Amino acid sequence: MPNEWTYELAVEVVRKYVMENFVSKGMCCDWAIHDSVNKHGQRNLHFHCLMTMRSMDEYGKWLPKQRKVYILDEHGNKIRQGKNYKCKTEHVTDWDDKSKAKEWRKNLSDLINQTNEAIGVGEKWEHRSFKELGLDILPTIHLGSEANALENKGIHTERGDYNRKVMEFRGVAKYINVMSATINSIKDTAKRQAATVKNEITELIDKVVKRHGRMQLPIISGKYLRKVSHREKLQDPDVMKGFAEKKGITTFDELQSYIDEHGTIYDKLAADHDKGTAKVDVLSAKISAWERYKGFMEVYNKSQSLKGLARLKFDKENRTTLDAMPREYERFRKVIPKGEKITPDAWRKEIDKIIDGQNSILEKMVGEVYDLAYAEIIGYNSDNEQREHMNEVKQKEREQERSHKLQRKHSYQER
C-alpha cells in the first residue's frame, strides 16, 4: 500500500476491501497489516490476507465446496452406471478460478487510486503486468518467506540472485533509454557535419544506406553485439554517424584502435565483476555454513555445561543432533578453516560493499558494450560492403565474358 498513508487509513481501506470482495461473498477472511521498515530505513506498508475456500452462511454453518450433479440422457433421465448413476462434481464457488485473482487485484488498485485521489496523493497504482501494459520490462519474482529470511541474514538465494539479475537488466534498459536520448541529440549535428566533412566511416555508411536502406546486422553476432538488445537502433545510420562523431573516429584504422583499446577496458571490468561475484559466493557460503553449524554447536555446548542426570536427559533428547555434530563440524571447517575468525556481520557488510562496487562496474560495462557493438557493426558493414562490391565486379566480368562469346559466335556465323 502507499507509504504515504497512515496506519489508521490503511486499516480503514483494507477492511472495506475485504468486506466488499470476500466477506460479502461468504468467505471467512483473516488479514493483518504490516507497517515495517527495511534495513535501509525504507517503509514497507503492506497487508496479508488469508481466505477460506469453503463458504459460510449467515448462521455460521460451513457450506460444501462442491456438489454432485447427475448426468442426464437426451430424455432428461439419470444414466445408470453399475449400482450408481453417472455423475460429476462441480464447484459451488468460482473462488479458485485464476480470473478471480486479476479481478481482486484490479479492485484493490482501483480502491487505492480512489483513496489517493481523495487525500491528494498523485501516485497511480496499476494492477496489470508489464506484459499486459506493453512494456518490455523483465519482472521480478516473489521471494517467499524462507528466501526472504535468508536474504535478510545476508545469505544469497536462487530467487534473490534472479531478482538481482533482473534489476541489473533493468539498469541496462535504463542505460539504453539514456543512450537513445543522447544519440537523438547528436543526430542533427551528425547530419550537418556529414554533409560537409567526408571521411571513411561516413562514406561507408552512405554506401550501405544507398544499397540496403539501413545498416546490416551479421547473421552470427559478434562478441559485444550478442550482449545488446534493441538492435534495431544499431541499424539506424544516424546512430552510427553519431557514435563515430562522438568518439572522433574517421578512419578504419582509428576504428580498430578503438575496438582494441576499449575491448581491453571491457575485459578488465568483466574480470573485476566476476572477481566480486566469486568473493560474494565465498562470503555467502561462510554465512550459510555458520548459520547451519551454529545450532549444532549450541546444543553441544549446552550438553557440555550440564552434569549428571541433567546431562543424560538432555543428551537423550538431543541424541540425533549430538550424533551429527562431528560430521557437521567437519563440513563447517571445510568452509571456514580452524583459526579463522567467525564474523557474520562483517561478512554481510563486505557483501554489501562488493555489490555496490559491482553495480558501478556494471554501469561502466554497459556503456562500453554498447559502444563496442556500434564499432562491431561498422566493421562488419565495411567487410560486407567490400564483399558485395567484389561480387558486383565479378558479375560484370562474367556478363562481359558472355557478351564477348556471343559476339564471337555471331561473327563466326556471319563468316
Secondary structure, 3 states (H helix, E strand, C coil): CCCCCCHHHHHHHHHHHHHHHCHHHCCCEEEEEEEEECCCCCEEEEEEEEECCCCECCCCCECCCEEEEECECCCCCECEECCEECEEEEECCCCCCHHHHHHHHHHHHHHHHHHHHHHCCCCCCCCCCCCCCCCCCCCCCCCCHHHHHHHHCCCCCHHHHHHHHHHHHHHHHHHHHHHHHHHHHHHHHHHHHHHHCCCHHHHHHHHHHHHHCCCCCCCCCCCCHHHCCCHHHHHCHHHHHHHHHHHCCCCHHHHHHHHHHHHHHHHHHHHHHHHHHHHHHHHHHHHHHHHHHHHHHHHHHHHHHCCHHHHHHHHHHCHHHHHHHHHHHHHHHHHCCCCCCCCHHHHHHHHHHHHHHHHHHHHHHHHHHHHHHHHHHHHHHHHHHHHHHHHHHHHHHHHHHHHHHHHHHHHHHHC
